Amino acid sequence: MQMTIENLDFNIAYSETTGHFPNHTARPVIGISGNLGDRGCELAEGYYRSVEVAGGIPVVIPVTDNRPLLLSLLDRIDGLLLSGGGDINPLLLGEDPCPALGSVTPERDRMELLLARLAFDRQIPILGICRGMQVLTAALGGRIHQDLATAMPGAPLLKHSQQMARGAASHRVTAEADSIVAQLLGTEFCVNSFHHQGVADAGPLLRVTARAADGVAEAVESNEMKSVVGVQWHPECFLLENDKTMMPLFRYFVEEAEKYRQVCEVHRQVLTLDSHCDTPMLFDRGYSPDRRDPRALVDLHKMTEGRLDAVVMAAYLPQGGRSGLELAAATERTDRILASVRQAVRQCHGLSLALTPKALFQAKTIGKKSVLLGIENGYAIGRDLSNIERYRYEGVVYMTLCHNGDNDICDSAVRSQREHGGLSDFGRSVVAEMNRTGMMVDLSHASEETFYDVLSLSCQPVICSHSSSRALCNHPRNLSDDQLRSLAARGGVAQATFYHGFLREEGEATVCDVVRHIMHMVEVAGIDHVGIGSDFDGDGGVLGLSSAAEMTRLTRMLMAEGLAVKHLRKLWGGNFIRVMSQVQFAGSVKNNTMNDF
């Protein structure tokens, strides 16, 4: 074969590549939605070139209605870029088409609307461009204009579909000073424009952060501090003209994707456990963990999206009367709640009931999520100590000694009459029996007097399954710095919670407040004595951390505080599991094997 310049160039490139395999997985993978053209999937060059120059690995997502494939894809990408293209079919958004509607591709619309929502639920960074911004808005509950001229009659509109070169700017936009686009591009900058549809209402999850002079929305961003940005112009066209003006936008997007990749790697390595949720309260209202339930903050889908491996579902009992009949009814109710949790787990293929630390790690290895059993309020046992051994045998890993209001065991932190001055004599027997049987003592909800009585009495470390820092929010349910230090000195662990009233005394609490409490508790008690207990479905949940689906958001912010994988492993369950292991090992009652699980 005659050697040509083309062959020579190829052979040189081939020889230079052979035997050298750089670690491409260290770069974030960006999925770019493909357009649907006459020949099938297609994508303009600017999209993947801009991602590549920004440091990402671009992969094209073809139009498909294969939902399992989309879910698998979302587990493999670190960022989602929704590209431009034709109009969105208004029928999919509950509207009839207006006369000025252009060509539509319903199959692409259906896929991208689903893809955008699923990526958003998983905290995957998203960049929507032109049509992509409109898809993002519609997927998250906003509304779009089918045609700007039709929707805004009489308005002095700019020309939003330029005829000049695609890489040339045609008009100015003004961005909100606190927006991401303003931080990247300035509060006023020039853009190109090729659209006749637009955002009418950003909806509950997004906010408009930039507009053209005629009021047309030019950018939207998350109002929950998520890495989600949509722009109405086409920033990818500029790079092809050797204009790097828009590259800060792509670099930001790829950097956010890299942070997400790192977070996912942490969750792959670390067993993540939430020590307290009240989801069983929903079981008698038709809740099933294998269905996406808008009422619930914890279900299998949200645990999967938030990469949460395990959760303690607590059988919660409000404090009631203490007559013999009322106590018997409380025990019967506890039995029903625990039975309903076991049945729900048995019927959900993706869940397993974990009775021991070993079972937690085994479930993670095979890709299952774990549920552990807890009891919130020792009111459940009545005055019968044998119930402790029975519940321990059935798999209950901890019991919260009280809830709001005193019971026969101890005084509570709130609604207390200081009936016992801490632990009652019966309460002392309860703690001793919990130590004997291998059930963890939980001191969330307990008064300070009860707290210190238990620390002096218990021969095993104890937990506070969902309490935060009183130094940062002066609430009696929170732990003082002295309590945190005393708990740590006895080997226990305090699980920071997400209830807004325990995070801030004034204003709306956010994920930033959760991080602030965790870091303070770590500073006071040490990294070996702090964990995470959300109180989801029991009024826990704040902006940016509103369900189990958003747990990776917390990991990301803790990493930004300088915590390494070894620290996150402890916070995300390691410390709780250490106490659980120690208490169970010392206990004389071993779990029911529950072979049907």
C-alpha positions in Angstrom: 0.0 0.0 0.0 1.3 3.4 -0.9 2.1 5.5 2.1 0.2 8.8 2.1 0.3 11.8 4.4 -3.1 10.7 5.8 -1.9 7.2 6.5 1.3 8.5 8.0 -0.6 10.8 10.4 -2.9 7.9 11.4 0.0 5.5 12.0 1.9 8.1 14.1 -1.2 8.7 16.2 -1.8 5.0 16.6 1.7 4.3 17.7 1.6 7.1 20.2 -1.6 5.8 21.7 -0.7 2.1 21.9 0.2 1.0 25.4 -0.8 4.3 27.0 -4.1 4.3 28.8 -4.7 7.4 30.8 -7.2 7.3 33.6 -10.1 8.9 31.7 -12.5 8.0 34.6 -10.9 10.8 36.6 -12.8 13.2 34.3 -16.5 13.7 34.7 -18.8 12.2 32.1 -21.3 14.6 30.6 -24.4 13.2 28.9 -25.6 15.4 26.1 -29.2 14.9 24.8 -29.1 14.3 21.1 -31.5 15.9 18.6 -33.8 13.8 16.4 -33.1 14.5 12.7 -33.9 12.9 9.4 -31.1 10.3 9.9 -31.9 9.7 13.6 -29.7 11.0 16.4 -27.6 14.1 15.7 -25.7 16.7 17.7 -24.1 20.0 16.7 -20.4 20.1 17.2 -20.3 23.1 19.6 -21.9 21.1 22.4 -19.4 18.3 22.7 -16.4 20.6 21.8 -17.3 23.0 24.6 -17.6 20.1 27.1 -14.4 18.6 26.0 -12.5 21.9 26.2 -14.0 22.5 29.7 -12.5 19.2 30.9 -15.5 16.8 30.6 -16.0 13.6 28.6 -18.9 14.1 26.3 -21.3 11.3 25.5 -24.4 11.6 23.3 -27.7 10.4 24.7 -30.0 9.2 21.8 -33.7 9.5 21.9 -35.2 6.3 23.5 -38.3 5.3 25.4 -36.4 2.6 27.3 -36.8 3.7 30.9 -34.5 1.0 32.5 -31.8 2.2 30.1 -32.3 5.8 31.1 -32.0 4.9 34.8 -28.8 2.9 34.1 -27.5 5.8 32.1 -28.1 8.2 35.0 -25.9 6.0 37.2 -23.0 6.5 34.8 -23.1 10.2 34.0 -21.9 13.1 36.2 -23.7 15.9 34.4 -26.6 16.3 32.0 -26.5 18.8 29.2 -30.0 19.3 27.6 -29.3 20.6 24.0 -31.3 22.8 21.8 -33.7 21.8 19.0 -37.3 22.0 17.9 -40.4 23.1 19.8 -41.9 21.1 22.7 -45.2 19.4 22.0 -47.7 21.4 24.1 -50.0 18.4 24.4 -47.4 16.9 26.8 -47.8 20.0 28.9 -51.6 20.0 29.0 -52.1 22.7 26.3 -53.4 22.8 22.8 -51.0 24.1 20.0 -51.1 27.7 19.0 -50.9 28.6 15.2 -47.2 29.7 15.5 -46.0 26.4 16.9 -43.1 25.0 14.9 -42.2 21.3 14.3 -42.2 19.0 17.3 -40.7 15.7 18.2 -42.9 14.2 20.9 -40.7 11.1 21.4 -37.7 13.4 22.2 -39.9 15.6 24.4 -41.1 12.7 26.5 -37.6 11.3 27.0 -36.1 14.6 27.9 -38.8 15.7 30.3 -38.4 12.4 32.2 -34.6 12.6 32.0 -34.5 16.1 33.3 -36.7 15.3 36.3 -34.8 12.1 37.1 -31.5 13.8 36.9 -32.8 16.7 39.1 -34.0 14.2 41.7 -30.5 12.6 41.8 -28.7 16.0 42.3 -26.9 15.5 38.9 -25.7 18.9 37.7 -27.8 20.1 34.7 -27.1 22.7 32.0 -30.1 23.4 29.7 -29.4 25.3 26.5 -32.2 27.1 24.6 -34.8 24.3 24.2 -33.0 22.6 27.0 -33.9 25.5 29.4 -37.5 25.1 28.4 -37.5 21.4 28.9 -35.9 21.9 32.3 -38.5 24.4 33.3 -41.4 22.3 32.1 -40.1 19.2 33.8 -39.8 20.9 37.1 -43.3 22.4 37.2 -42.9 25.7 35.3 -44.7 26.9 32.1 -43.4 27.9 28.7 -44.6 30.2 26.0 -45.4 28.3 22.8 -44.5 31.5 20.9 -43.3 34.7 22.3 -45.1 37.0 19.9 -48.4 35.2 20.5 -47.9 35.2 24.3 -46.8 38.8 24.5 -48.9 40.7 21.9 -48.2 44.4 21.6 -44.9 44.1 23.5 -41.8 45.7 21.9 -40.0 42.4 21.5 -36.4 42.1 20.5 -35.4 39.9 17.6 -34.9 36.5 19.3 -34.1 34.5 16.2 -31.1 36.2 14.6 -30.1 35.8 11.0 -26.4 36.7 11.5 -23.7 34.1 12.1 -24.5 31.7 15.0 -21.3 32.5 16.8 -22.1 36.3 16.9 -23.9 38.1 19.7 -27.1 39.8 18.8 -28.4 41.4 22.0 -27.7 42.1 25.7 -29.1 40.4 28.8 -29.0 41.5 32.4 -28.4 39.0 35.2 -29.3 39.1 38.9 -26.2 40.1 40.9 -26.5 37.0 43.1 -26.9 34.5 40.2 -24.5 32.0 38.9 -24.5 33.5 35.4 -23.6 36.9 36.8 -20.7 35.4 38.8 -19.5 33.7 35.6 -20.3 36.3 32.9 -21.1 39.5 34.7 -24.3 41.3 35.3 -24.6 42.5 31.7 -23.3 40.6 28.7 -24.1 39.9 25.0 -25.6 36.7 23.7 -26.8 35.1 20.5 -30.4 34.0 20.0 -32.3 31.4 18.0 -35.7 30.7 19.5 -39.3 31.8 19.4 -40.5 29.9 22.5 -39.5 30.9 26.0 -40.1 30.5 29.8 -43.4 31.9 31.0 -43.1 30.9 34.7 -40.1 29.3 36.2 -42.2 27.3 38.6 -41.5 26.3 42.3 -38.0 24.9 41.9 -36.4 27.4 39.6 -36.0 31.2 39.4 -35.4 33.5 36.5 -31.9 35.0 36.9 -31.4 36.9 33.6 -33.7 38.7 31.2 -33.4 40.5 27.9 -34.4 44.1 27.6 -37.9 43.1 26.5 -38.4 41.0 29.7 -37.9 37.6 28.0 -36.3 35.1 30.4 -32.8 34.4 29.4 -31.6 32.2 32.3 -33.1 30.1 35.1 -31.4 28.6 38.1 -32.3 26.4 41.1 -33.7 28.2 44.0 -32.6 25.3 46.3 -28.9 25.8 45.9 -28.5 23.0 43.4 -26.2 22.9 40.4 -29.0 23.6 37.8 -28.7 26.3 35.2 -30.7 26.9 32.0 -29.8 29.6 29.4 -31.9 30.7 26.5 -29.0 31.5 24.2 -26.6 29.1 22.5 -23.2 29.4 24.3 -21.8 26.4 22.5 -21.7 28.3 19.2 -19.1 30.8 20.4 -16.2 28.4 20.8 -16.5 27.3 17.2 -15.6 30.9 16.2 -12.6 30.9 18.6 -14.6 33.0 21.0 -14.1 31.8 24.5 -16.5 34.3 26.1 -18.9 31.6 27.2 -16.4 29.0 28.4 -16.8 30.0 32.1 -20.3 28.6 31.8 -19.1 25.2 30.6 -16.2 25.2 33.0 -18.6 25.8 35.9 -20.8 23.0 34.7 -18.0 20.5 34.3 -16.5 21.5 37.6 -19.9 20.9 39.3 -20.1 17.5 37.5 -16.6 16.6 38.9 -17.8 17.4 42.4 -20.8 15.2 41.9 -18.5 12.4 40.6 -16.4 12.7 43.7 -19.5 12.6 45.9 -20.8 9.5 44.2 -17.4 7.8 44.7 -17.6 8.5 48.4 -21.1 7.0 48.6 -19.7 4.0 46.7 -17.0 3.5 49.3 -19.0 4.4 52.4 -22.0 2.8 54.0 -24.4 5.6 54.5 -27.0 5.3 57.4 -29.7 7.6 58.6 -30.4 6.7 62.2 -34.0 8.0 62.5 -37.0 8.5 60.3 -40.7 8.3 61.1 -41.9 6.9 57.8 -43.9 4.1 59.5 -46.5 6.7 60.4 -47.5 6.6 56.7 -47.9 2.9 56.5 -51.6 3.0 57.5 -52.2 5.5 54.7 -51.4 3.3 51.8 -47.6 3.9 51.8 -45.4 1.3 50.2 -41.6 1.8 50.0 -41.3 0.4 46.5 -43.6 3.2 45.1 -42.6 6.8 44.6 -44.8 8.5 47.2 -45.1 12.3 47.1 -46.1 12.3 50.8 -43.0 10.4 52.0 -39.5 11.7 52.4 -38.1 8.2 52.5 -38.9 5.4 50.0 -36.8 3.1 47.9 -36.6 5.6 45.0 -35.5 8.5 47.2 -32.9 6.3 49.0 -31.6 5.3 45.6 -31.4 8.8 44.3 -29.7 10.1 47.4 -27.4 7.0 47.5 -28.5 6.3 51.1 -27.8 2.7 52.0 -29.7 2.3 55.3 -32.3 3.9 57.5 -33.7 3.2 60.9 -37.5 3.3 60.7 -38.9 4.1 64.2 -42.1 2.8 65.6 -43.2 6.2 67.0 -45.7 6.5 69.9 -46.9 9.8 71.2 -47.0 9.9 74.9 -50.5 9.0 76.2 -52.2 7.9 79.4 -50.5 5.4 81.7 -53.3 3.3 83.0 -53.0 -0.5 82.6 -55.3 -0.5 79.5 -53.6 2.4 77.9 -50.1 0.9 78.4 -51.4 -2.4 76.9 -52.8 -0.5 73.9 -49.4 1.2 73.4 -47.6 -2.1 73.3 -50.2 -3.5 70.9 -49.8 -0.5 68.6 -46.0 -0.9 68.7 -46.4 -4.5 67.6 -48.6 -3.5 64.7 -46.2 -0.8 63.5 -43.2 -3.1 63.7 -45.1 -5.9 61.9 -46.1 -3.4 59.1 -42.5 -2.4 58.6 -41.4 -6.0 58.4 -44.1 -6.8 55.9 -43.4 -3.8 53.7 -39.7 -4.7 53.6 -40.5 -8.3 52.8 -42.7 -7.2 49.8 -40.1 -4.8 48.4 -37.4 -6.5 46.3 -34.9 -3.6 46.8 -35.0 -3.6 50.6 -33.8 -6.0 53.3 -34.3 -5.9 57.0 -30.9 -5.6 58.7 -30.6 -6.9 62.2 -26.8 -6.7 62.6 -23.9 -4.6 61.2 -22.8 -7.5 59.1 -26.2 -7.6 57.4 -25.9 -3.9 56.5 -22.6 -4.5 54.7 -23.9 -7.6 53.0 -26.9 -5.7 51.7 -24.8 -2.9 50.3 -22.6 -5.5 48.5 -25.6 -6.9 46.6 -27.1 -3.5 45.9 -30.0 -3.6 48.4 -31.0 -0.9 50.8 -31.4 -1.7 54.4 -34.1 -1.0 57.0 -33.4 -1.3 60.7 -36.1 -1.2 63.4 -36.3 1.3 66.2 -38.8 2.3 68.9 -39.4 5.9 69.6 -40.8 6.2 73.2 -40.3 3.6 75.9 -44.0 4.0 76.5 -44.1 1.0 74.1 -43.0 -1.5 76.7 -45.5 -0.4 79.4 -44.3 -1.6 82.7 -43.2 -5.0 81.4 -39.4 -5.5 81.2 -39.9 -8.7 79.2 -41.0 -6.6 76.2 -37.4 -5.4 75.9 -36.1 -8.9 75.4 -38.9 -9.7 73.0 -38.4 -6.5 70.9 -34.6 -7.1 70.8 -35.2 -10.7 69.6 -37.4 -9.3 66.9 -34.6 -7.0 65.6 -35.2 -3.7 67.3 -31.7 -2.0 67.5 -32.6 0.9 69.8 -35.3 2.4 71.9 -35.8 6.1 72.6 -36.5 6.2 76.3 -39.3 8.8 76.0 -40.9 11.3 73.6 -42.4 14.6 74.5 -43.8 14.3 78.0 -42.7 12.2 81.0 -43.4 8.4 81.1 -42.8 5.6 83.6 -39.1 5.4 82.6 -37.9 9.0 82.8 -38.4 12.7 82.4 -38.6 14.3 79.0 -36.8 17.3 77.6 -40.1 19.0 76.7 -43.6 18.9 78.2 -42.1 17.6 81.4 -43.3 17.9 85.0 -39.9 16.7 86.2 -41.8 13.8 87.7 -38.8 11.6 88.5 -35.9 14.1 88.5 -34.3 12.0 85.7 -34.6 8.2 85.6 -37.2 6.5 87.7 -36.4 3.3 89.6 -38.2 1.5 86.8 -36.2 3.4 84.3 -33.0 2.2 85.9 -34.2 -1.4 85.4 -35.0 -0.6 81.7 -31.5 0.7 81.0 -30.0 -2.3 82.7 -32.2 -4.7 80.7 -31.4 -2.9 77.4 -27.7 -3.3 78.2 -28.2 -7.0 79.0 -30.2 -7.7 75.8 -28.0 -5.7 73.5 -30.4 -2.9 72.6 -29.0 0.6 72.2 -30.3 3.3 74.6 -31.4 6.4 72.8 -31.4 9.6 74.7 -33.0 12.0 72.1 -36.1 13.6 73.8 -34.7 12.9 77.3 -34.2 15.6 79.9 -30.7 16.6 80.9 -31.2 14.9 84.3 -32.2 11.7 82.5 -29.2 12.1 80.1 -26.7 12.2 82.9 -28.4 9.5 85.0 -28.2 7.1 82.0 -24.5 8.0 81.3 -23.6 7.2 84.9 -25.7 3.9 84.9 -25.2 2.4 81.5 -22.4 -0.1 81.1 -22.5 0.4 77.3 -22.2 3.6 75.1 -25.5 5.3 74.3 -26.8 7.3 71.3 -28.9 10.3 70.6 -30.6 9.3 67.4 -31.8 12.7 66.3 -30.5 15.7 68.2 -28.5 18.8 67.2 -26.4 21.4 69.0 -27.9 23.6 71.7 -25.0 26.1 71.4 -26.2 26.9 67.9 -29.9 26.6 68.6 -31.1 27.0 72.2 -33.8 24.3 72.3 -34.1 21.7 75.1 -34.2 18.9 72.6 -30.7 19.8 71.5 -27.5 18.8 73.3 -25.3 21.2 75.1 -21.6 21.2 74.5 -21.1 19.6 78.0 -23.5 16.9 77.0 -21.7 16.3 73.8 -18.3 16.0 75.6 -19.8 13.7 78.2 -21.4 11.5 75.6 -18.1 11.2 73.7 -16.2 10.4 76.9 -18.4 7.4 77.3 -18.0 6.3 73.7 -21.5 7.4 72.5 -22.6 9.2 69.4 -24.9 12.1 68.7 -26.8 12.0 65.4 -27.4 15.5 64.0 -31.0 16.0 62.8 -32.7 18.1 60.1 -35.7 19.5 62.0 -35.8 23.2 61.3 -36.8 24.1 64.9 -33.6 22.5 66.2 -31.4 24.2 63.6 -32.4 27.9 63.8 -34.2 30.0 66.3 -35.3 32.5 63.6 -35.7 32.3 59.8 -35.8 29.4 57.4 -33.3 26.6 58.0 -31.3 25.2 55.1 -28.8 22.5 54.5 -26.2 25.1 55.4 -27.5 25.0 59.0 -27.3 21.2 59.1 -23.7 21.4 58.0 -23.0 24.1 60.6 -24.4 21.9 63.4 -22.5 18.9 62.3 -19.2 20.7 62.1 -19.8 22.3 65.5 -20.6 18.9 67.0 -17.5 17.4 65.5 -15.4 20.2 66.9 -16.8 19.6 70.4 -17.3 15.9 70.6 -14.8 14.7 68.0 -15.2 13.0 64.6 -15.7 9.6 66.3 -18.9 10.7 68.1 -21.2 12.4 65.6 -23.6 11.0 63.0 -26.7 11.8 61.0 -30.3 11.2 61.9 -32.7 13.1 59.6 -36.1 12.8 61.4 -37.6 12.6 57.9 -41.3 12.1 57.9 -41.3 13.3 61.4 -41.0 17.0 60.5 -37.3 16.7 59.6 -36.2 18.3 56.3 -35.0 21.7 55.2 -34.3 23.6 52.1 -31.6 21.8 50.1 -32.1 18.7 52.2 -35.8 18.0 52.0 -35.8 14.2 51.5 -33.6 11.1 51.3 -33.0 11.9 47.6 -30.9 14.9 48.6 -28.4 13.1 50.9 -25.6 13.5 48.4 -26.0 17.2 48.7 -25.0 17.0 52.4 -22.0 14.9 51.5 -20.9 17.4 49.0 -21.1 20.3 51.4 -19.3 18.3 54.1 -16.5 17.6 51.6 -16.3 21.4 51.0 -15.7 21.8 54.7 -12.6 19.7 54.3 -13.8 16.3 55.5 -12.1 13.4 53.9 -13.5 9.9 53.1 -12.3 8.5 56.4 -14.2 11.3 58.2 -17.4 10.9 56.1 -17.3 7.1 56.7 -17.6 7.8 60.4 -20.3 10.4 60.2 -22.4 8.5 57.6 -22.9 5.5 59.8 -19.5 4.3 61.0 -19.9 5.7 64.5 -23.5 4.5 64.9 -22.5 1.0 63.7 -19.5 1.0 66.1 -21.9 1.5 69.0 -24.4 -0.9 67.6 -21.7 -3.6 67.3 -20.4 -3.0 70.8 -23.8 -3.1 72.4 -25.0 -6.1 70.4 -21.8 -8.1 71.1 -22.2 -7.5 74.8 -25.8 -8.4 74.8 -27.1 -11.9 75.8 -30.1 -11.8 73.4 -29.3 -12.5 69.8 -31.5 -11.5 66.9 -34.2 -13.6 65.4 -32.6 -14.9 62.2 -35.8 -14.1 60.2 -34.8 -16.4 57.4 -37.8 -15.2 55.3 -35.8 -12.0 54.8 
